[in-house]
Amino acid sequence: MIKPGLARMGRLLQQTALPWRAVHVAGTNGKGSVCAYVSAMLHAAKLKTGRFTSPHLIDRWDCITIGEEVIDQSTFRRAERTVEDRDSAGVIGASEFELLAATAFTLFAQEKVEVAIIEVGLGGRQDATNIIEHPLVTVLTKIGKDHQSLLGNTIEEITSHKTGIMKRGVPCVLDATNPMNVLQVIEATAQETGAGPLHQIPSKELGEEAALRTLFDEEDWEQHQQTNISLAYCAAKIVLQQRAPTTPTSALIDGARRARWPGRLQSLNLAVLTGRQETVLLDGAHNAQSAEVLGLYVNKNLRTGQHPVTWVIALSLGKDLRELLSFLCQSADNVVATEFSPVDGMPWVSPTDPNIILDTAQLLGVTGLLHNAKRNVLGALKTAAGIAAGGPVVICGSLYLVSDVLRLLRDKR
């Protein structure tokens, strides 16, 4: 159950000193990627880092890292019990996410982290992570429509929630490719709160940095990936100026090269699960904005031969299926719809009925094979491999589906 507000989080952490400083990241798309890159960059710069992102990928504790390593299960469980005992003793009634965030913050203190990179769970202003009062820098990534039932129906309302992480006197790095009405809300918030300075990315100054240009020339990254890396690079530079001013920025470039963020345009071999030798594309696109980016990538890179695309899709309940699928599916494509597994620690998350996904695809004019795999992700993958007959396969629609696929692969290996 989602419970906006900071009071419960404050009570959970009342007895916990938080000596670490934060990079706080909000937005609709790209938050997790930016966090991964900032963390890798600062780790390469020899700062002791922690990272908290959501949702988890495979196990509930893998959303917390120390020094680029996932916290081990036993350490996580001990800290979690401490937080849960505090919740029970104080009759606080914290949500699952608040308990998880408080566990992460407690672990960062215990592990003597210098800088923690924190991804907002939902929105920003009333999110549990906004208990952070004095971040080193805030970051606002691409903002679009998602979670409208909680954040509002207009892009301006949604942006207003996201900008709630901005703090007086704290630099803010923002994605300047956002629409003008989003940028106007951000600038108005900066004026009202005294936040800033604002660092808009892309920027001419950053674009002239030879190391960053060389990195983009060497790596085959899409434009949105380059933007996210630039956001992370700018934020990491601001941290270094305050925490390690003698560290060369070349360390940040080394960190960017080493960073890994699964489930985002990830090429994956599932032969051990399906017998298919060709790789598949795994992506967590789960709203219209990210689906548009994925659709453009697929059109550019995968629709190169005679075969249509075969999609394996699962979606959370409440998504705008018509808009999302319109960015992905073309008429000759095949769609295998499935349901992701129950999400550990997130009992409020439910999957969309696969029949509704298939009906929507049909309404959009998809004439290829449509298959309901029900709640059988492995079956969905095997069916897609058979239907595709060597053609492109794309698995998308939910980070929870990404989790299921990566978990199946790990368990089989």
C-alpha positions in Angstrom: 0.0 0.0 0.0 1.3 3.4 -1.0 1.2 6.0 1.8 2.4 9.5 0.9 3.9 11.7 3.6 7.1 12.0 5.6 5.9 11.7 9.2 6.2 7.9 9.4 9.7 7.9 7.9 10.8 10.5 10.3 9.7 8.4 13.3 11.3 5.3 11.8 14.7 7.1 11.6 14.3 9.1 14.8 17.0 7.0 16.5 19.3 6.7 13.5 22.0 9.3 12.7 22.4 9.8 8.9 25.9 11.1 8.5 26.1 10.4 4.8 25.2 12.9 2.1 23.0 12.2 -0.8 22.4 12.5 -4.5 18.6 12.6 -4.8 17.1 11.6 -8.2 13.5 12.1 -9.3 11.7 11.8 -12.7 9.5 9.5 -14.7 12.0 7.7 -16.8 15.8 7.3 -16.5 16.0 7.6 -12.7 17.4 4.2 -12.1 19.9 4.5 -15.0 21.1 7.9 -13.7 21.5 6.4 -10.2 23.5 3.5 -11.6 25.9 5.8 -13.5 26.4 8.3 -10.6 27.1 5.4 -8.3 29.6 3.8 -10.7 31.3 7.1 -11.3 31.7 8.1 -7.7 32.9 4.6 -6.8 35.6 4.9 -9.5 36.5 8.2 -7.9 37.2 6.3 -4.6 34.3 7.6 -2.7 32.4 5.0 -0.5 29.0 4.9 -2.1 25.6 3.4 -1.3 22.7 3.2 -3.7 19.0 2.7 -3.2 16.7 2.2 -6.2 13.3 0.6 -6.7 11.9 -1.7 -7.6 14.4 -4.5 -6.9 15.5 -6.7 -9.9 15.6 -10.2 -8.6 15.7 -10.3 -4.8 14.3 -7.6 -2.5 17.7 -6.6 -1.1 19.3 -6.1 -4.5 17.9 -2.6 -4.5 20.6 -1.6 -2.0 24.2 -1.6 -2.9 27.4 -0.6 -1.0 30.4 0.2 -3.1 28.7 -1.2 -6.2 28.1 -4.6 -4.5 24.6 -5.8 -3.6 24.1 -5.9 0.2 24.3 -9.5 1.4 21.0 -11.0 2.5 21.9 -11.6 6.2 23.1 -8.0 6.7 19.9 -6.8 5.0 17.7 -9.0 7.1 19.3 -7.8 10.4 18.8 -4.1 9.5 15.3 -4.8 8.3 14.3 -6.5 11.6 15.6 -3.5 13.5 13.4 -1.2 11.4 10.4 -3.5 11.6 10.8 -3.8 15.4 10.9 0.0 15.6 7.7 0.2 13.5 5.9 -2.3 15.7 7.1 -0.8 19.0 6.1 2.7 18.0 2.8 1.6 16.3 4.0 3.7 13.3 2.1 1.7 10.6 4.8 2.3 8.0 4.3 1.1 4.4 6.4 -1.6 2.9 8.3 1.0 0.9 8.9 3.1 3.9 10.3 0.1 5.8 12.6 -0.7 2.8 13.8 2.9 2.5 14.5 3.2 6.2 16.4 -0.1 6.0 18.5 1.3 3.2 19.2 4.5 5.1 20.1 2.6 8.3 22.5 0.4 6.3 24.2 3.4 4.8 24.9 4.7 8.3 26.1 1.3 9.5 28.4 0.8 6.5 29.8 4.3 6.9 28.9 5.4 3.4 30.1 8.8 2.3 27.6 9.5 -0.5 24.3 7.7 -1.1 22.6 7.8 -4.4 18.8 7.7 -3.8 16.1 7.1 -6.3 12.7 8.5 -5.5 10.0 5.8 -5.2 7.0 7.8 -6.4 6.7 11.5 -7.2 9.0 13.4 -4.9 7.5 15.9 -2.5 5.7 13.3 -0.3 7.9 10.4 -1.1 9.6 8.6 1.8 13.0 9.3 0.4 12.4 13.1 0.7 13.2 12.8 4.4 16.7 13.8 3.1 17.1 17.4 4.1 20.5 18.5 2.8 21.5 16.6 -0.4 24.7 17.4 -2.2 22.8 17.7 -5.5 19.4 16.8 -6.9 18.6 15.4 -10.3 15.4 15.7 -12.4 15.3 13.2 -15.3 12.7 12.9 -18.1 9.2 13.6 -16.8 6.1 12.3 -18.4 2.6 10.9 -17.5 2.6 7.9 -15.1 0.9 7.1 -11.8 -1.7 9.8 -12.6 -4.1 8.5 -9.9 -1.6 9.6 -7.3 0.3 12.4 -8.9 -2.3 14.2 -11.0 -3.6 14.1 -14.6 -1.5 17.0 -16.1 2.2 17.1 -16.8 2.4 20.2 -14.7 0.9 18.5 -11.6 3.2 15.6 -12.0 6.2 17.8 -12.4 5.2 19.7 -9.3 5.4 16.5 -7.3 8.8 15.6 -8.8 10.3 19.1 -8.0 9.5 18.6 -4.4 13.0 17.2 -3.9 14.6 20.5 -4.8 16.1 22.3 -1.8 17.3 25.8 -1.0 20.9 26.3 -2.0 21.3 22.8 -3.4 22.4 22.5 -7.1 19.9 20.8 -9.4 20.8 19.0 -12.6 17.9 18.7 -15.0 17.1 17.1 -18.3 16.5 20.1 -20.6 15.0 17.8 -23.3 11.8 17.9 -21.2 8.9 19.9 -22.7 8.8 23.6 -22.1 5.9 23.4 -19.6 7.9 20.9 -17.5 10.9 23.2 -17.6 8.8 26.2 -16.6 7.5 24.3 -13.5 11.1 23.4 -12.5 12.3 27.0 -12.9 9.3 28.3 -10.9 10.0 25.9 -8.1 13.7 26.9 -8.1 12.7 30.5 -7.7 10.1 29.8 -4.9 12.5 27.5 -2.9 15.8 29.2 -3.6 17.1 25.9 -5.1 20.0 26.0 -7.4 22.0 26.7 -9.4 20.2 24.8 -12.2 22.4 22.8 -14.5 20.6 22.1 -17.8 21.7 19.0 -19.7 22.5 18.8 -22.6 24.7 21.9 -22.1 27.3 23.5 -24.4 29.8 23.5 -21.6 29.4 19.8 -20.9 29.3 19.0 -24.6 32.7 20.6 -25.1 34.3 18.2 -22.6 36.6 16.0 -24.7 36.4 13.0 -22.4 32.7 12.8 -22.6 32.7 13.3 -26.4 35.2 10.5 -26.7 33.1 8.2 -24.5 30.0 8.8 -26.7 32.0 8.2 -29.9 33.4 4.9 -28.6 30.1 3.5 -27.2 27.0 2.7 -29.2 24.6 4.5 -26.9 21.2 5.9 -27.9 20.5 9.6 -27.4 18.5 9.1 -24.3 21.3 7.0 -22.8 23.8 9.8 -23.6 21.5 12.3 -21.9 21.2 10.1 -18.8 25.0 9.7 -18.6 25.5 13.4 -19.0 23.1 14.1 -16.2 25.0 11.6 -14.0 28.4 13.1 -15.0 27.3 16.6 -14.1 25.9 15.5 -10.8 29.0 13.4 -10.0 31.2 16.4 -10.8 29.3 18.6 -8.4 29.8 15.9 -5.7 33.5 15.8 -6.4 33.8 19.5 -6.1 32.4 19.3 -2.6 33.8 16.0 -1.4 37.0 15.2 -3.3 38.1 18.3 -5.3 41.5 16.9 -6.3 40.0 13.8 -8.0 40.4 14.0 -11.8 37.1 13.8 -13.7 38.7 11.1 -15.9 37.7 8.7 -13.0 34.1 9.5 -13.7 34.5 8.4 -17.4 36.1 5.1 -16.2 33.1 4.6 -13.9 30.6 5.3 -16.8 32.3 2.6 -18.9 32.0 0.0 -16.1 28.4 0.8 -15.1 25.7 -1.9 -15.7 22.0 -1.4 -15.4 20.1 -4.6 -16.4 16.7 -4.6 -18.1 17.2 -1.4 -20.1 17.8 -2.2 -23.8 19.5 -5.3 -22.6 20.5 -7.9 -25.2 20.1 -11.3 -23.6 20.6 -15.0 -24.6 17.8 -17.2 -23.3 18.9 -20.4 -25.0 19.1 -22.2 -21.6 15.4 -21.4 -21.1 14.0 -21.6 -24.5 16.5 -23.3 -26.9 16.5 -20.2 -29.0 20.1 -19.3 -30.1 19.4 -15.7 -31.2 19.5 -13.0 -28.5 16.3 -11.2 -27.3 15.9 -7.6 -26.2 14.8 -7.1 -22.6 13.5 -3.6 -21.6 11.5 -2.3 -18.6 9.5 0.2 -20.7 6.3 0.6 -18.8 4.7 3.9 -19.7 4.1 5.8 -22.9 7.3 7.9 -22.8 9.6 4.9 -22.4 7.5 2.8 -24.8 8.0 5.5 -27.5 11.8 5.4 -27.0 11.8 1.5 -27.1 9.6 1.5 -30.2 12.0 3.9 -32.0 15.0 1.7 -31.0 13.2 -1.5 -32.2 12.2 0.1 -35.5 15.8 1.3 -36.1 17.7 -1.8 -35.0 15.5 -4.9 -35.1 13.1 -4.3 -38.0 15.8 -5.0 -40.5 14.7 -8.3 -42.2 11.7 -10.2 -43.3 10.5 -11.2 -39.8 7.9 -9.3 -37.8 8.7 -8.5 -34.1 7.4 -10.9 -31.5 6.5 -9.1 -28.3 6.3 -10.7 -24.8 4.4 -8.2 -22.7 3.2 -7.9 -19.2 1.8 -4.7 -17.7 0.8 -3.4 -14.3 -2.8 -2.7 -13.8 -3.9 0.9 -14.6 -1.6 1.6 -17.5 -2.9 3.3 -20.7 -2.6 0.2 -22.8 -3.7 1.7 -26.1 -1.2 4.5 -26.0 1.6 2.3 -24.8 1.1 -0.5 -27.3 0.6 2.0 -30.2 4.3 2.9 -29.8 5.4 -0.7 -30.0 3.3 -2.9 -32.2 3.0 -2.9 -36.0 0.3 -4.8 -37.9 2.2 -7.9 -38.7 3.7 -8.3 -35.2 3.0 -11.2 -32.8 2.1 -10.6 -29.2 2.5 -13.1 -26.3 0.8 -11.6 -23.2 1.5 -12.8 -19.7 1.3 -11.8 -16.1 4.3 -11.1 -13.9 4.7 -12.9 -10.5 3.6 -11.4 -7.2 6.1 -8.7 -6.3 8.0 -9.4 -3.0 7.3 -6.5 -0.6 4.9 -4.7 -3.0 1.5 -6.5 -2.5 -0.4 -3.6 -4.0 1.1 -4.2 -7.5 -1.2 -6.3 -9.7 -0.7 -7.3 -13.4 -3.1 -6.6 -16.2 -5.2 -9.5 -17.5 -3.4 -10.8 -20.6 -6.7 -10.9 -22.5 -7.0 -7.2 -22.2 -3.5 -6.7 -23.6 -4.4 -8.9 -26.6 -7.7 -7.3 -27.1 -6.0 -3.9 -27.2 -3.4 -5.1 -29.7 -6.2 -6.4 -31.9 -8.0 -3.1 -31.7 -4.8 -1.4 -32.9 -4.8 -3.6 -36.0 -2.2 -6.2 -35.0 -2.9 -9.2 -37.2 -0.1 -11.5 -36.2 -0.3 -14.4 -33.7 -1.8 -13.4 -30.4 -1.3 -15.8 -27.4 -2.4 -15.7 -23.8 0.4 -17.3 -21.7 -1.5 -16.5 -18.5 0.7 -16.4 -15.4 3.5 -18.5 -17.0 6.4 -16.3 -17.9 8.6 -19.2 -18.9 5.8 -20.6 -21.1 5.5 -17.1 -22.7 9.2 -17.0 -23.5 9.1 -20.5 -25.0 6.0 -19.7 -27.1 7.6 -16.4 -28.3 10.8 -18.3 -29.3 8.7 -20.8 -31.3 6.6 -18.1 -33.0 9.5 -15.9 -33.9 11.4 -18.6 -35.7 14.6 -16.7 -35.4 13.1 -13.3 -35.9 13.4 -10.5 -33.3 11.9 -11.0 -29.8 11.3 -8.1 -27.4 10.3 -8.6 -23.8 8.8 -5.4 -22.2 6.0 -3.7 -20.4 7.1 -3.9 -16.8 10.2 -4.0 -14.6 8.4 -6.8 -12.7 8.4 -8.8 -15.9 12.1 -8.0 -16.3 12.6 -9.3 -12.7 10.8 -12.6 -13.6 13.0 -13.2 -16.7 16.3 -12.4 -14.9 15.2 -14.6 -12.0 14.4 -17.6 -14.3 17.7 -17.2 -16.0 19.6 -17.0 -12.7 17.9 -20.0 -11.2 18.4 -22.1 -14.4 22.1 -21.3 -14.4 
